[in-house]
Amino acid sequence: MPMYVVGHKIPDSDSICGAIALAYLKNQIDEPAIAARLGELSPETAFILERFGFEAPELKLSYAGEDVYIVDHSELTQAPDDIAEATIVGIVDHHKLGDLTTSTPLECWIRPVGCSNTVIKMMYDFFGVAIPKDIAGIMLCAILSDTVIFKSPTCTTADIRCVEDLAEIAGIEDVQALGMEMFNVKSAVAGTPARDLVMRDFKDFNMNGNLVGIGQLEVVDLAVFDEIKAELEADIAALKEEGERHSVMLLLTDIMKEGSELLVVSDDITIIERAYSIETENGRVWLEGVLSRKKQVVPPLQDSFI
């Protein structure tokens, strides 16, 4: 029976490209695997897959009775709803260790790098498997996305070296130009419903028993949000009530100015303000230098809930 390789709910490029890349690797070492996904593709991910000639992985929401290899997270809130009825055979990730548990031993590749695809590249090297040109292309794009074209504080020398190696395999001469193409796709928000934008890159976290949702939209110019910011604020307020969340935060990240405007609704705004040593005004505040949800947003907020 093949294992399913799947990322998190509301999948991003790392989650989707990682599932494809890891499933290929597993099949090459005689461990049958099928790439899957838990949600629809983002515009950026659709651009990447089309660029390198891939179809979207199978959309599969139920995994009861299946073997599952988790990509790009280890959080119960981000896993399939019936993950407790599946067997987790492995995890590859670059985030903090979450609350997924297993009843049997598992393979686990977790590294403090900027992207899960960087870890998957290490796995290819470990097993001595050559990376096909098209898979190298999507892996490279996932790393560029997660590291914000190397601008993110999560970016490491390992990420940069992996991109260099993958670019050579994929025949990409200008990775910076490719990265900007991707972020220009991300910046095309006109005409998109507010809920679709809020949920484009949204994750729920359990913070000391409190459900906190954090979304992020990365663009090349925050001016694209000027006419829809009020709609986004109304939608995160609605999302908070619908999901019985303690707080919902939306990061509007300007990759050129290297900072984020935070929009927030919360049962206790002082917890958020204490986390970042800030004062919000009408639920808004500029966070200078903040690009990474994983490294700069989640850890201090987690500590603030203790």
VOGU-3710 file (C-alpha; in Angstrom, 3 decimals, decimal comma):
1> mpmyvvghki> 0,000/0,000/0,000  1,553/3,342/-1,002  1,999/6,114/1,523  0,451/9,529/0,932  2,819/12,492/1,081  0,851/15,569/2,096  1,433/19,027/3,523  -0,758/21,261/5,644  -4,235/22,687/5,243  -4,389/25,781/3,023
11> pdsdsicgai> -1,217/24,593/1,281  1,530/26,969/0,187  4,217/26,368/-2,421  6,566/24,614/0,010  3,800/22,214/1,032  2,753/21,332/-2,532  6,180/21,273/-4,176  7,573/19,363/-1,215  4,894/16,679/-1,514  5,693/16,205/-5,211
21> alaylknqid> 9,460/16,155/-4,666  9,352/13,802/-1,686  6,896/11,391/-3,327  9,255/11,110/-6,315  12,216/10,440/-4,014  10,330/7,777/-2,079  9,334/5,996/-5,276  12,963/5,996/-6,423  14,044/4,161/-3,252  11,275/1,559/-3,579
31> epaiaarlge> 8,923/3,107/-1,036  5,696/3,609/-3,036  4,267/7,079/-2,492  1,557/9,368/-3,850  1,683/13,165/-3,577  -1,517/14,703/-2,227  -2,863/18,039/-1,022  -5,356/19,281/1,563  -6,640/22,323/-0,314  -6,641/24,435/-3,443
41> lspetafile> -3,493/25,840/-5,010  -2,506/29,446/-4,388  -1,909/31,597/-7,493  1,839/31,436/-6,832  1,853/27,640/-6,578  -0,267/27,316/-9,725  2,277/29,536/-11,515  5,170/27,344/-10,347  3,544/24,059/-11,364  2,549/25,408/-14,768
51> rfgfeapelk> 6,042/26,831/-15,304  7,623/23,400/-14,838  4,893/21,243/-16,364  3,236/19,649/-13,321  -0,381/18,868/-12,577  -1,659/19,582/-9,075  -1,320/16,636/-6,665  -4,432/14,650/-5,827  -6,900/16,506/-3,596  -7,493/14,129/-0,695
61> lsyagedvyi> -9,076/15,149/2,599  -9,504/11,818/4,411  -6,568/9,606/5,445  -8,137/7,115/7,851  -6,349/3,777/7,537  -3,587/5,232/5,339  0,167/5,631/5,814  0,970/9,348/5,746  4,228/11,268/5,391  3,726/14,830/6,649
71> vdhseltqap> 5,413/17,753/4,861  6,044/21,296/6,133  4,475/21,091/9,606  3,907/18,935/12,672  0,792/20,670/14,017  -2,480/18,885/14,760  -4,460/21,980/13,721  -2,842/21,891/10,259  -3,124/18,132/9,678  -5,973/16,156/8,066
81> ddiaeativg> -9,017/16,078/10,329  -8,804/12,290/10,681  -5,020/12,089/11,131  -5,548/10,201/14,420  -6,939/7,319/12,344  -3,894/7,262/10,035  -0,337/6,030/10,572  2,225/8,820/10,381  5,328/7,228/8,875  7,421/10,377/8,602
91> ivdhhklgdl> 7,706/14,142/8,955  9,877/16,564/6,998  9,720/20,127/8,273  11,530/23,349/9,134  9,209/24,750/11,828  9,036/24,314/15,583  8,036/20,857/16,751  4,251/20,762/17,011  1,765/18,532/18,809  1,349/15,625/16,387
101> ttstplecwi> 1,980/12,308/18,131  2,431/8,764/16,859  1,951/5,273/18,265  4,844/3,827/16,248  8,400/4,976/15,407  8,695/7,252/12,396  11,227/8,801/10,050  11,810/12,431/10,987  13,766/15,081/9,080  13,505/18,475/10,778
111> rpvgcsntvi> 16,132/21,168/10,261  16,341/24,864/11,285  16,388/26,136/7,706  14,167/28,405/5,632  12,167/25,819/3,712  11,114/22,163/3,812  12,375/21,723/0,256  15,873/22,512/1,507  15,533/19,529/3,842  14,158/17,394/0,998
121> kmmydffgva> 17,209/18,333/-1,095  19,334/17,011/1,793  17,310/13,784/1,661  18,010/13,389/-2,066  21,714/13,843/-1,341  21,593/11,353/1,532  19,951/8,647/-0,579  22,081/9,420/-3,642  19,088/10,049/-5,913  19,448/12,415/-8,878
131> ipkdiagiml> 16,901/15,240/-8,968  15,075/15,590/-12,315  15,203/18,999/-13,984  11,499/19,761/-13,501  11,477/18,745/-9,836  14,602/20,829/-9,236  12,682/23,789/-10,661  9,725/23,528/-8,302  11,961/22,864/-5,299  13,997/25,961/-6,134
141> cailsdtvif> 10,832/28,071/-6,400  9,545/26,807/-3,055  12,786/27,873/-1,371  12,678/31,300/-3,031  9,091/31,695/-1,825  9,660/30,626/1,782  12,868/32,648/2,174  11,357/35,710/0,416  14,149/35,541/-2,178  16,728/35,188/0,634
151> ksptcttadi> 15,476/38,307/2,500  13,782/36,426/5,353  15,643/36,034/8,660  14,839/32,319/8,370  17,127/32,019/5,336  20,340/30,070/5,947  23,462/29,320/3,955  22,007/25,838/3,418  18,989/27,351/1,626  21,204/29,484/-0,609
161> rcvedlaeia> 23,479/26,565/-1,491  20,498/24,360/-2,284  19,088/27,017/-4,617  22,456/27,276/-6,360  22,570/23,498/-6,868  18,942/23,285/-7,972  19,302/26,225/-10,368  22,158/24,438/-12,104  20,073/21,273/-12,460  16,984/23,179/-13,631
171> giedvqalgm> 18,896/25,452/-15,996  17,771/28,658/-14,263  20,304/31,433/-14,825  18,642/34,279/-12,893  16,954/33,070/-9,702  16,307/36,632/-8,514  14,278/37,371/-11,644  12,318/34,140/-11,215  11,639/35,042/-7,593  10,297/38,456/-8,574
181> emfnvksava> 8,025/36,833/-11,168  6,562/34,701/-8,393  6,023/37,630/-6,044  4,424/39,689/-8,795  1,908/36,854/-9,151  1,325/37,035/-5,383  0,784/40,795/-5,642  -2,118/40,499/-8,097  -4,956/40,852/-5,579  -7,431/43,003/-7,537
191> gtpardlvmr> -10,841/41,378/-7,876  -10,090/38,586/-5,398  -12,672/38,202/-2,588  -11,421/39,244/0,851  -11,938/35,756/2,314  -9,849/34,190/-0,444  -7,029/36,627/0,288  -7,175/36,125/4,056  -7,101/32,345/3,628  -4,427/32,304/0,909
201> dfkdfnmngn> -1,658/31,603/3,447  -3,427/31,075/6,763  -2,498/28,816/9,662  -4,146/28,068/12,999  -2,030/27,587/16,112  -2,874/26,245/19,563  -1,354/28,720/22,000  -1,744/27,482/25,557  -5,274/26,289/24,821  -6,205/29,332/22,721
211> lvgigqlevv> -6,834/29,029/18,988  -4,992/31,772/17,102  -5,154/32,201/13,327  -2,350/33,984/11,479  -2,484/34,806/7,778  0,128/36,449/5,595  0,058/38,165/2,215  3,448/38,947/0,679  3,519/41,591/-2,052  5,956/43,965/-3,721
221> dlavfdeika> 3,951/47,091/-2,770  1,387/47,473/0,042  -0,485/50,035/-2,043  -2,351/47,114/-3,643  -4,300/46,825/-0,366  -5,308/50,490/-0,040  -8,821/50,046/-1,417  -9,552/46,691/0,224  -7,953/46,972/3,668  -11,290/47,664/5,373
231> eleadiaalk> -12,733/44,542/3,720  -9,798/42,486/4,975  -10,306/43,797/8,508  -14,011/42,975/8,407  -13,244/39,492/7,161  -10,688/38,612/9,840  -13,229/39,778/12,442  -15,823/37,456/10,908  -13,292/34,621/10,702  -12,500/35,021/14,393
241> eegerhsvml> -16,143/34,595/15,372  -16,825/31,754/12,932  -13,919/29,681/14,210  -14,251/30,631/17,880  -10,676/31,881/17,774  -9,083/33,980/20,494  -7,327/36,118/17,904  -6,899/36,455/14,159  -3,932/38,296/12,701  -3,165/39,190/9,103
251> lltdimkegs> 0,331/40,233/8,052  0,505/42,446/4,974  4,155/42,013/4,077  6,057/44,368/1,785  9,070/42,408/0,548  10,723/45,523/-0,875  10,404/47,655/2,291  11,115/44,535/4,369  8,374/44,920/6,930  4,731/44,081/7,600
261> ellvvsddit> 1,562/45,894/8,526  -0,294/43,836/11,112  -4,091/43,764/11,163  -5,485/42,120/14,291  -8,727/41,314/16,089  -8,477/39,716/19,519  -10,275/38,896/22,739  -7,318/40,517/24,500  -5,262/42,874/22,347  -2,783/43,412/25,194
271> iieraysiet> -1,426/39,879/24,673  -0,519/40,750/21,089  0,897/44,148/22,053  2,995/42,589/24,814  4,366/39,959/22,429  5,887/42,529/20,078  6,332/45,504/22,448  3,956/47,583/20,341  0,797/49,658/20,617  -1,860/49,072/17,993
281> engrvwlegv> -4,120/51,800/16,671  -7,557/50,625/15,572  -6,177/47,109/15,223  -3,269/48,124/12,985  0,481/48,519/13,474  3,617/48,529/11,304  6,234/45,907/12,217  9,588/47,046/10,882  11,791/44,233/9,594  9,164/41,535/10,141
291> lsrkkqvvpp> 8,981/39,127/7,199  8,710/35,695/8,814  5,612/34,338/10,536  7,598/31,277/11,624  10,529/33,069/13,250  9,362/36,592/14,095  5,625/36,303/14,754  4,722/32,910/16,222  7,472/32,455/18,887  6,967/35,747/20,789
301> lqdsfi> 3,196/35,369/20,583  3,392/31,813/21,920  5,440/33,109/24,855  2,948/35,914/25,481  0,118/33,401/25,971  1,942/31,555/28,755
//
